[in-house]
Amino acid sequence: MAISRRALLLSAGALAGARNAAAQSYPDRPVRVVVGFPAGGSVDIFARLIAQSLSEQFGQQFVIENRPGASGNIGTEAVTRAAPDGYTLLAVGVNNATNAALYDNPRFDFLRDIVPIASTARGVGVLVVNPAFPAANIGEFIAYAKANPGKINMASSGTGTPQHLYGELFMQMTGVNMLHVPYRGSPASLAGLLAGDVQAMFDTLSTSIEHIKAGRLRALGVTSAKRAEALPDTPALSEAVPGYEATSWLGFGAPKGTPVEIVETLNRAINAALGDATVRARIAATGYSPFVSSPAEFRAHIAAETAKWGKVIRTAGIHLN
């Protein structure tokens, strides 16, 4: 039996009305926030911080579910397969942009299958060296590296991690050659640097700052485009390497097809959380800074980061499977 155009329009109108009603009552039950890493890492910490504020704002629990593995891919895939109703969210980070090139055959396309909701925080890296290293500034570091190709051991918390990629970007932009030494996690790589087993590392500022202040490490430059408020006397690497910038970032996403009304509702609530003085202070205490965006702005940021790091990864020939 043929279905009339009028019937189709009425059906579409009814569906839209139902979606609007659902969005207006959202959330009316607990919301699950999937974190693709173990508890205690930066993605988990910031997801919990914002989830607590969302729980308070909406009067419904935003519950963290840790599903670690494959640099966050296991948790991301789980969210891509969830119902697009706003009750399953994903804590996203720079790993989602880098994984697109690091893994050859992911079973999802992050830019296609996850709807960006809002960014939450941005982190700064820092190039640190053991105090015994014969370079007092970034210019001397580059000169030494060029005079001694392959003789600087550059630590990271693992192959394909932001610390590793920050160093790869630096090498590609300066033409220096360092030997990458991957450790199992940030504490191990930092211990290796402090002991003098390796000479340099692009670390997260929040992890290294106490060692820098105590003189156990020497900071040569921060990875942000401008100097970091926490280390105002340390130059940005871009002052010696024009155009260099590498920062980590965090936020929230949802499965493709999640109603735009729910995405916008969550975006407003997350941005309200980032405007709260207590939340901002807790973010600052970790060495990060609040990162406010609209859904469209966050999508553009993720797309740009995916393209940028994809080029770095392919040039360096890095693969994770």
ROLO-679933 format. One record per residue (C-alpha): residue number from 1; residue in three letters; chain; x, y, z. Coordinates in steps of 0.5 Angstrom, whole numbers. Example, Ala and Ser with C-alpha at 12.3 -4.5 7.8 and 13.67 -1.06 7.14 Angstrom:
! ROLO-679933
[rec 1 ala A [25 -9 16]]
[rec 2 ser A [27 -2 14]]
//
This chain:
! ROLO-679933
[rec 1 met A [0 0 0]]
[rec 2 ala A [3 7 -2]]
[rec 3 ile A [4 12 4]]
[rec 4 ser A [2 19 2]]
[rec 5 arg A [6 25 3]]
[rec 6 arg A [2 28 8]]
[rec 7 ala A [3 21 12]]
[rec 8 leu A [10 22 12]]
[rec 9 leu A [10 29 14]]
[rec 10 leu A [6 27 20]]
[rec 11 ser A [10 22 22]]
[rec 12 ala A [16 26 21]]
[rec 13 gly A [13 31 25]]
[rec 14 ala A [11 26 31]]
[rec 15 leu A [18 24 31]]
[rec 16 ala A [21 31 32]]
[rec 17 gly A [16 32 37]]
[rec 18 ala A [18 26 41]]
[rec 19 arg A [25 28 40]]
[rec 20 asn A [24 35 43]]
[rec 21 ala A [20 33 49]]
[rec 22 ala A [26 28 50]]
[rec 23 ala A [31 33 50]]
[rec 24 gln A [27 38 54]]
[rec 25 ser A [26 33 60]]
[rec 26 tyr A [34 31 59]]
[rec 27 pro A [37 28 63]]
[rec 28 asp A [31 24 67]]
[rec 29 arg A [36 18 69]]
[rec 30 pro A [43 17 70]]
[rec 31 val A [48 18 65]]
[rec 32 arg A [54 14 63]]
[rec 33 val A [61 17 62]]
[rec 34 val A [66 12 59]]
[rec 35 val A [73 14 60]]
[rec 36 gly A [78 10 56]]
[rec 37 phe A [84 10 61]]
[rec 38 pro A [85 7 68]]
[rec 39 ala A [83 11 74]]
[rec 40 gly A [88 17 76]]
[rec 41 gly A [90 19 69]]
[rec 42 ser A [89 26 66]]
[rec 43 val A [83 24 62]]
[rec 44 asp A [80 21 68]]
[rec 45 ile A [81 26 73]]
[rec 46 phe A [78 32 69]]
[rec 47 ala A [72 27 67]]
[rec 48 arg A [70 26 74]]
[rec 49 leu A [71 34 76]]
[rec 50 ile A [66 36 70]]
[rec 51 ala A [62 30 72]]
[rec 52 gln A [61 32 79]]
[rec 53 ser A [59 39 76]]
[rec 54 leu A [54 36 71]]
[rec 55 ser A [51 32 77]]
[rec 56 glu A [50 38 81]]
[rec 57 gln A [47 42 75]]
[rec 58 phe A [42 37 73]]
[rec 59 gly A [40 33 79]]
[rec 60 gln A [42 26 76]]
[rec 61 gln A [48 22 77]]
[rec 62 phe A [54 23 71]]
[rec 63 val A [57 16 73]]
[rec 64 ile A [64 15 70]]
[rec 65 glu A [66 8 67]]
[rec 66 asn A [73 6 66]]
[rec 67 arg A [74 2 60]]
[rec 68 pro A [82 2 59]]
[rec 69 gly A [86 -1 53]]
[rec 70 ala A [89 1 46]]
[rec 71 ser A [90 8 48]]
[rec 72 gly A [83 10 49]]
[rec 73 asn A [80 6 43]]
[rec 74 ile A [76 1 47]]
[rec 75 gly A [72 6 50]]
[rec 76 thr A [71 10 44]]
[rec 77 glu A [69 4 40]]
[rec 78 ala A [64 2 46]]
[rec 79 val A [61 9 46]]
[rec 80 thr A [60 9 38]]
[rec 81 arg A [56 3 39]]
[rec 82 ala A [52 6 44]]
[rec 83 ala A [45 9 43]]
[rec 84 pro A [45 16 41]]
[rec 85 asp A [40 19 47]]
[rec 86 gly A [45 23 51]]
[rec 87 tyr A [46 17 56]]
[rec 88 thr A [52 15 54]]
[rec 89 leu A [58 20 53]]
[rec 90 leu A [65 19 52]]
[rec 91 ala A [71 23 55]]
[rec 92 val A [75 25 49]]
[rec 93 gly A [82 27 49]]
[rec 94 val A [88 29 44]]
[rec 95 asn A [89 21 44]]
[rec 96 asn A [83 21 40]]
[rec 97 ala A [86 25 34]]
[rec 98 thr A [93 22 34]]
[rec 99 asn A [90 15 34]]
[rec 100 ala A [87 16 27]]
[rec 101 ala A [94 15 25]]
[rec 102 leu A [97 11 30]]
[rec 103 tyr A [92 5 29]]
[rec 104 asp A [92 2 22]]
[rec 105 asn A [85 -1 22]]
[rec 106 pro A [80 2 27]]
[rec 107 arg A [73 -1 27]]
[rec 108 phe A [71 6 28]]
[rec 109 asp A [72 13 25]]
[rec 110 phe A [72 18 31]]
[rec 111 leu A [71 25 27]]
[rec 112 arg A [65 21 23]]
[rec 113 asp A [62 17 29]]
[rec 114 ile A [63 21 35]]
[rec 115 val A [59 28 36]]
[rec 116 pro A [64 33 40]]
[rec 117 ile A [60 36 45]]
[rec 118 ala A [65 41 49]]
[rec 119 ser A [72 42 51]]
[rec 120 thr A [74 42 58]]
[rec 121 ala A [82 43 59]]
[rec 122 arg A [88 44 55]]
[rec 123 gly A [95 42 58]]
[rec 124 val A [102 45 56]]
[rec 125 gly A [108 41 55]]
[rec 126 val A [115 42 57]]
[rec 127 leu A [122 40 54]]
[rec 128 val A [126 38 60]]
[rec 129 val A [133 36 61]]
[rec 130 asn A [138 33 66]]
[rec 131 pro A [142 38 70]]
[rec 132 ala A [148 35 68]]
[rec 133 phe A [146 36 60]]
[rec 134 pro A [151 41 57]]
[rec 135 ala A [145 46 54]]
[rec 136 ala A [142 52 58]]
[rec 137 asn A [137 54 53]]
[rec 138 ile A [134 52 47]]
[rec 139 gly A [139 55 42]]
[rec 140 glu A [144 51 45]]
[rec 141 phe A [140 45 46]]
[rec 142 ile A [139 45 38]]
[rec 143 ala A [146 46 37]]
[rec 144 tyr A [149 41 41]]
[rec 145 ala A [144 36 38]]
[rec 146 lys A [146 38 31]]
[rec 147 ala A [153 37 33]]
[rec 148 asn A [152 30 36]]
[rec 149 pro A [146 27 32]]
[rec 150 gly A [143 21 35]]
[rec 151 lys A [147 22 41]]
[rec 152 ile A [141 25 46]]
[rec 153 asn A [137 20 49]]
[rec 154 met A [130 23 49]]
[rec 155 ala A [125 19 54]]
[rec 156 ser A [117 19 53]]
[rec 157 ser A [112 15 57]]
[rec 158 gly A [111 10 51]]
[rec 159 thr A [111 10 43]]
[rec 160 gly A [105 14 40]]
[rec 161 thr A [104 18 47]]
[rec 162 pro A [104 26 47]]
[rec 163 gln A [110 26 50]]
[rec 164 his A [113 22 44]]
[rec 165 leu A [110 26 39]]
[rec 166 tyr A [112 33 42]]
[rec 167 gly A [119 30 41]]
[rec 168 glu A [118 28 34]]
[rec 169 leu A [114 34 32]]
[rec 170 phe A [121 38 35]]
[rec 171 met A [125 34 31]]
[rec 172 gln A [122 35 24]]
[rec 173 met A [121 42 25]]
[rec 174 thr A [129 43 27]]
[rec 175 gly A [132 37 23]]
[rec 176 val A [135 35 29]]
[rec 177 asn A [136 27 31]]
[rec 178 met A [135 24 38]]
[rec 179 leu A [134 17 40]]
[rec 180 his A [127 16 42]]
[rec 181 val A [127 11 49]]
[rec 182 pro A [120 9 51]]
[rec 183 tyr A [118 8 58]]
[rec 184 arg A [112 4 61]]
[rec 185 gly A [109 10 63]]
[rec 186 ser A [110 17 66]]
[rec 187 pro A [113 16 72]]
[rec 188 ala A [118 11 69]]
[rec 189 ser A [121 16 64]]
[rec 190 leu A [121 21 69]]
[rec 191 ala A [125 17 74]]
[rec 192 gly A [130 15 68]]
[rec 193 leu A [131 23 66]]
[rec 194 leu A [132 24 74]]
[rec 195 ala A [137 19 74]]
[rec 196 gly A [141 21 68]]
[rec 197 asp A [139 15 64]]
[rec 198 val A [137 19 59]]
[rec 199 gln A [138 26 57]]
[rec 200 ala A [132 30 55]]
[rec 201 met A [124 29 55]]
[rec 202 phe A [118 33 53]]
[rec 203 asp A [114 32 59]]
[rec 204 thr A [107 35 61]]
[rec 205 leu A [108 41 65]]
[rec 206 ser A [104 39 71]]
[rec 207 thr A [108 32 72]]
[rec 208 ser A [115 36 72]]
[rec 209 ile A [114 43 75]]
[rec 210 glu A [116 41 82]]
[rec 211 his A [122 38 80]]
[rec 212 ile A [124 44 75]]
[rec 213 lys A [122 49 81]]
[rec 214 ala A [127 44 86]]
[rec 215 gly A [133 44 81]]
[rec 216 arg A [132 37 79]]
[rec 217 leu A [131 38 72]]
[rec 218 arg A [132 44 67]]
[rec 219 ala A [126 47 63]]
[rec 220 leu A [129 49 56]]
[rec 221 gly A [122 51 54]]
[rec 222 val A [114 50 54]]
[rec 223 thr A [111 47 48]]
[rec 224 ser A [105 52 48]]
[rec 225 ala A [105 58 43]]
[rec 226 lys A [106 63 49]]
[rec 227 arg A [110 62 55]]
[rec 228 ala A [106 59 61]]
[rec 229 glu A [103 62 67]]
[rec 230 ala A [106 57 71]]
[rec 231 leu A [113 58 69]]
[rec 232 pro A [114 65 66]]
[rec 233 asp A [121 66 66]]
[rec 234 thr A [122 60 61]]
[rec 235 pro A [121 61 54]]
[rec 236 ala A [116 58 49]]
[rec 237 leu A [120 53 44]]
[rec 238 ser A [116 57 39]]
[rec 239 glu A [121 63 41]]
[rec 240 ala A [127 59 38]]
[rec 241 val A [123 55 33]]
[rec 242 pro A [117 59 30]]
[rec 243 gly A [111 56 29]]
[rec 244 tyr A [112 50 34]]
[rec 245 glu A [106 49 38]]
[rec 246 ala A [104 42 42]]
[rec 247 thr A [99 42 47]]
[rec 248 ser A [94 36 50]]
[rec 249 trp A [87 37 51]]
[rec 250 leu A [80 34 54]]
[rec 251 gly A [73 34 53]]
[rec 252 phe A [66 31 52]]
[rec 253 gly A [63 27 46]]
[rec 254 ala A [57 23 44]]
[rec 255 pro A [55 18 39]]
[rec 256 lys A [53 20 32]]
[rec 257 gly A [46 22 32]]
[rec 258 thr A [45 24 39]]
[rec 259 pro A [40 30 38]]
[rec 260 val A [43 37 37]]
[rec 261 glu A [38 39 43]]
[rec 262 ile A [42 35 48]]
[rec 263 val A [49 36 45]]
[rec 264 glu A [47 44 46]]
[rec 265 thr A [44 43 53]]
[rec 266 leu A [51 39 55]]
[rec 267 asn A [55 44 52]]
[rec 268 arg A [52 50 56]]
[rec 269 ala A [52 46 62]]
[rec 270 ile A [60 44 61]]
[rec 271 asn A [62 51 60]]
[rec 272 ala A [58 53 66]]
[rec 273 ala A [62 48 70]]
[rec 274 leu A [68 52 67]]
[rec 275 gly A [66 58 69]]
[rec 276 asp A [66 56 76]]
[rec 277 ala A [71 59 81]]
[rec 278 thr A [72 52 84]]
[rec 279 val A [73 48 78]]
[rec 280 arg A [77 53 75]]
[rec 281 ala A [82 53 81]]
[rec 282 arg A [82 45 81]]
[rec 283 ile A [84 45 74]]
[rec 284 ala A [89 51 75]]
[rec 285 ala A [92 46 80]]
[rec 286 thr A [94 41 76]]
[rec 287 gly A [98 45 71]]
[rec 288 tyr A [92 45 66]]
[rec 289 ser A [88 51 64]]
[rec 290 pro A [80 52 62]]
[rec 291 phe A [78 51 55]]
[rec 292 val A [71 53 53]]
[rec 293 ser A [68 52 46]]
[rec 294 ser A [62 51 42]]
[rec 295 pro A [60 44 39]]
[rec 296 ala A [62 47 32]]
[rec 297 glu A [69 50 35]]
[rec 298 phe A [71 43 39]]
[rec 299 arg A [70 39 32]]
[rec 300 ala A [74 44 28]]
[rec 301 his A [79 44 33]]
[rec 302 ile A [79 36 33]]
[rec 303 ala A [79 36 26]]
[rec 304 ala A [85 41 26]]
[rec 305 glu A [89 36 31]]
[rec 306 thr A [88 30 27]]
[rec 307 ala A [91 33 21]]
[rec 308 lys A [97 36 24]]
[rec 309 trp A [99 30 28]]
[rec 310 gly A [97 25 23]]
[rec 311 lys A [102 28 19]]
[rec 312 val A [107 28 24]]
[rec 313 ile A [106 20 25]]
[rec 314 arg A [106 18 18]]
[rec 315 thr A [113 22 17]]
[rec 316 ala A [116 19 23]]
[rec 317 gly A [113 12 21]]
[rec 318 ile A [110 10 28]]
[rec 319 his A [105 5 28]]
[rec 320 leu A [101 2 34]]
[rec 321 asn A [97 -5 33]]
//
